[in-house]
């Protein structure tokens, strides 16, 4: 999970409160480096509207409709969560495996229902820093996994 700058220092309860009545949008590949960057290379696979409150007492997500029909073909790779006023709250990794958001399916087909099984708000959130090199921009994440340490864009 990567938090938008406006939510970088808030507690888990405040993130859950911000998501109440908000929206969760699932995308295919092309995750931006941070929630503060616009979505430019991904197609919307599905959209969910959080109930109010967004999580029940057992911390399970509550949606107005779950499952919801997929809008396009693709493999869910990440999701962006918005508050009720449309502000970006966080970006999450998505999939059927060990991710922030787990689904009941590994792919999307238009009209086929996609169900969110769980949403994990894991703090501290992953951080991203930027450095300019002679080869382009390097995005360093706060994870210890060396395979997710950086990506270069020219």
N, C-alpha and C positions, 0 to 999 in steps of 0.2 A: 504494500500500500504506500502510495506517495500522496502526501497532503498538499493542498494548495497553500501558498504562503500565508493567507489570511487565517488558516487553521493550524499552522505549524506548531503552535505551543498550547493547544487546547487539550483537555482531557477526553477520554473515550465517551463519557456521558454527553459532553458538549457536541461531539461529532454526531452521535446518535440523534440528539435533539435537532441539529442542523438538517439532518436528512429527513426528518418528519415532514411528510407532504411533498417531498422532493422527488427527484427522478433518478433512475439508474439506467444508463445507456450502454449496451454491449456493442463492442466493435470487433472487427477482424484484426489483422495485423497493422503495424505502423503506429505503435504507441509513441506519443510525444515524450520528450525527456522529462517533463513535469506537468502537473495539472495547470500550471500557469501558461502553458503553451497551447495554441489552438490545434484542433484536430485537422490534419491536412491530407493524410494518406489512408484513411480507414473508412470503411462503409459501416453504416448502422445495421446491426443484425437484429436487435430487439430493444424495446424500451419498457421499463417497469416504472410504476408510480408507487412510491413508498406510502404506506398508511401513516396515520398519526396516532400514536407514536410509531416510529419506524421499526422498532424492535420490541418483542414481547419480554416478559420477565425472565425467560430462559435465554435471552439474547439471540433469538431466532429472528430473521428479517420478516417483516410484515408488508405485504404489497396489496394494492387494490385488486390486482389480477396476477395470479401466478399458478400455472404457466401462462405465458403470453405468446401469440403467434410470431414467428420470425418474419422479418421484413425482407431479408435477402439471403443469398447463399454465402456461406463462409464458415470458418472455424473461429469460434470465440477465443480471443487472445487477451483482451483487457476490457475494462469498463470505466466509465467516468460517472461519478455521483454528483448530483446537483442539489442545492437546497431548494426550498419551496419558492424562493425569489429568483431562482435561476443562476445563482452564484456557484462556481465550481468548488466542491469540497475536497474531493480526492479522486485519484486513479487507482484501480485495483487490477491485479492479474486475475485472469478468468480461465476456467477449464474444468475438466472432470477429475483431474489429479490434485496434488497438494498445492493449492493456490489460495488467494484471498477470497475469491468467490468460486464456489463449486456449483456446477450445473448437472442436470441429469442426462445430458447429451454432450457429445464431443463435436457436433457440427450443427449448422443451421440450414434449413431449407424453407423458402417462403411458405407461410401458412402452417408449418409444423410447429407444435408448441414446444417452447423452451422453458424449463422450470429451474429457478434458482433454489438450490438446496440449502446453501449456507453463505453467509457473509461474515468474514472475520475482520474486526477492527483491531489490528495489531500495532501496539505502540511499544517502543518508539517506531515511527514510520521510517521507511527508506528515504534517504536524502540523495540529492543529485547536485553536483557542483560542475561548473563549466570552466574549461581552460582552452585558450587559443594556442594552437601549435602551427608550425609551418605547413602541416598537412591538413589542417582544418580544426574543427571544434572537437574536444574530447569531453564526454559526459561521464563523470565518475560517480558511481553510486556508493551509498553507505553500506552496502552488503559486503560480507566477507567472501562471498562466492567469486572466485577469480574470473569465471566465465561471464558474469554480469557486471564486471568492473567498468568497462568502458565501451564506447562506440565512437567512431570517427565520422564526421560529416564534413565535406569540403565546402 
